[in-house]
Amino acid sequence: MNRTELENYISETFSATGEQLFAKYPSFRVFRHLGSRKWFAVIMDIPRKNLGLSGDGEISVVNLKCDPILIGSFREESGIFPAWHMNKAHWLSVALDGTASDDSLMFLLDMSYELTKK
């Protein structure tokens, strides 16, 4: 799933609209849980090197909250990394370039939404 597809899915499924909170980073979109107003997804374009990936340029990723018990297992999957710029004990970064499976992405997105409710 790519960035545009994910943003549309979040909007349709969770009725959440991405907020641009950081003037310095116009490509960053924060999605908040409607009940708690806590962040459950942050979609960003970041340098590939920030995830330890080779090559120049940027990659689109989404940061999602995850049950700490499951984080280690998910980090072993392709396209899933320790969270960039977030607490690595509770968050993961998922590449939006097709390397992570859509099934894992949807599971993590649902979990993140549930973990951020009141």
JOSUL-V164757 format. One record per residue. N is the residue number from 1. RES is the residue in one letter. PSI is psi in whole degrees, 0 to 359 (NA if undefined). OMEGA is omega in whole degrees, -180 to 180 (NA if undefined). Layout:
BEGIN
n:N res:RES psi:PSI omega:OMEGA
n:N res:RES psi:PSI omega:OMEGA
END
This chain:
BEGIN
n:1 res:M psi:137 omega:179
n:2 res:N psi:179 omega:-175
n:3 res:R psi:312 omega:-178
n:4 res:T psi:316 omega:178
n:5 res:E psi:318 omega:-180
n:6 res:L psi:315 omega:179
n:7 res:E psi:318 omega:178
n:8 res:N psi:318 omega:180
n:9 res:Y psi:315 omega:179
n:10 res:I psi:316 omega:-180
n:11 res:S psi:315 omega:-178
n:12 res:E psi:320 omega:-174
n:13 res:T psi:319 omega:-173
n:14 res:F psi:1 omega:-178
n:15 res:S psi:36 omega:-180
n:16 res:A psi:138 omega:178
n:17 res:T psi:135 omega:179
n:18 res:G psi:133 omega:178
n:19 res:E psi:138 omega:175
n:20 res:Q psi:102 omega:-174
n:21 res:L psi:344 omega:-172
n:22 res:F psi:108 omega:-179
n:23 res:A psi:326 omega:-179
n:24 res:K psi:338 omega:-177
n:25 res:Y psi:78 omega:-175
n:26 res:P psi:343 omega:180
n:27 res:S psi:353 omega:-179
n:28 res:F psi:132 omega:177
n:29 res:R psi:126 omega:180
n:30 res:V psi:131 omega:177
n:31 res:F psi:128 omega:-176
n:32 res:R psi:146 omega:173
n:33 res:H psi:133 omega:-177
n:34 res:L psi:327 omega:-179
n:35 res:G psi:309 omega:-174
n:36 res:S psi:342 omega:-175
n:37 res:R psi:10 omega:176
n:38 res:K psi:150 omega:177
n:39 res:W psi:133 omega:172
n:40 res:F psi:344 omega:177
n:41 res:A psi:139 omega:175
n:42 res:V psi:114 omega:180
n:43 res:I psi:131 omega:-174
n:44 res:M psi:156 omega:166
n:45 res:D psi:119 omega:-177
n:46 res:I psi:158 omega:176
n:47 res:P psi:137 omega:180
n:48 res:R psi:323 omega:-177
n:49 res:K psi:336 omega:180
n:50 res:N psi:340 omega:177
n:51 res:L psi:5 omega:-178
n:52 res:G psi:18 omega:180
n:53 res:L psi:148 omega:178
n:54 res:S psi:164 omega:178
n:55 res:G psi:160 omega:179
n:56 res:D psi:175 omega:175
n:57 res:G psi:188 omega:-176
n:58 res:E psi:164 omega:176
n:59 res:I psi:141 omega:175
n:60 res:S psi:134 omega:178
n:61 res:V psi:163 omega:171
n:62 res:V psi:132 omega:173
n:63 res:N psi:131 omega:-178
n:64 res:L psi:142 omega:177
n:65 res:K psi:144 omega:-176
n:66 res:C psi:148 omega:174
n:67 res:D psi:125 omega:-177
n:68 res:P psi:332 omega:179
n:69 res:I psi:331 omega:-176
n:70 res:L psi:347 omega:-173
n:71 res:I psi:314 omega:-178
n:72 res:G psi:318 omega:179
n:73 res:S psi:316 omega:-179
n:74 res:F psi:327 omega:179
n:75 res:R psi:341 omega:178
n:76 res:E psi:347 omega:-179
n:77 res:E psi:150 omega:177
n:78 res:S psi:136 omega:175
n:79 res:G psi:6 omega:179
n:80 res:I psi:130 omega:-170
n:81 res:F psi:162 omega:168
n:82 res:P psi:142 omega:-174
n:83 res:A psi:135 omega:174
n:84 res:W psi:125 omega:173
n:85 res:H psi:26 omega:177
n:86 res:M psi:170 omega:178
n:87 res:N psi:115 omega:-175
n:88 res:K psi:348 omega:176
n:89 res:A psi:342 omega:-175
n:90 res:H psi:354 omega:-175
n:91 res:W psi:151 omega:176
n:92 res:L psi:154 omega:169
n:93 res:S psi:131 omega:180
n:94 res:V psi:125 omega:179
n:95 res:A psi:139 omega:179
n:96 res:L psi:44 omega:-180
n:97 res:D psi:12 omega:179
n:98 res:G psi:354 omega:-180
n:99 res:T psi:328 omega:176
n:100 res:A psi:142 omega:-180
n:101 res:S psi:146 omega:177
n:102 res:D psi:326 omega:179
n:103 res:D psi:315 omega:178
n:104 res:S psi:318 omega:-180
n:105 res:L psi:314 omega:180
n:106 res:M psi:319 omega:178
n:107 res:F psi:312 omega:-179
n:108 res:L psi:322 omega:179
n:109 res:L psi:315 omega:177
n:110 res:D psi:318 omega:179
n:111 res:M psi:316 omega:-179
n:112 res:S psi:318 omega:179
n:113 res:Y psi:316 omega:180
n:114 res:E psi:320 omega:-178
n:115 res:L psi:341 omega:-177
n:116 res:T psi:6 omega:178
n:117 res:K psi:167 omega:-180
n:118 res:K psi:NA omega:NA
END
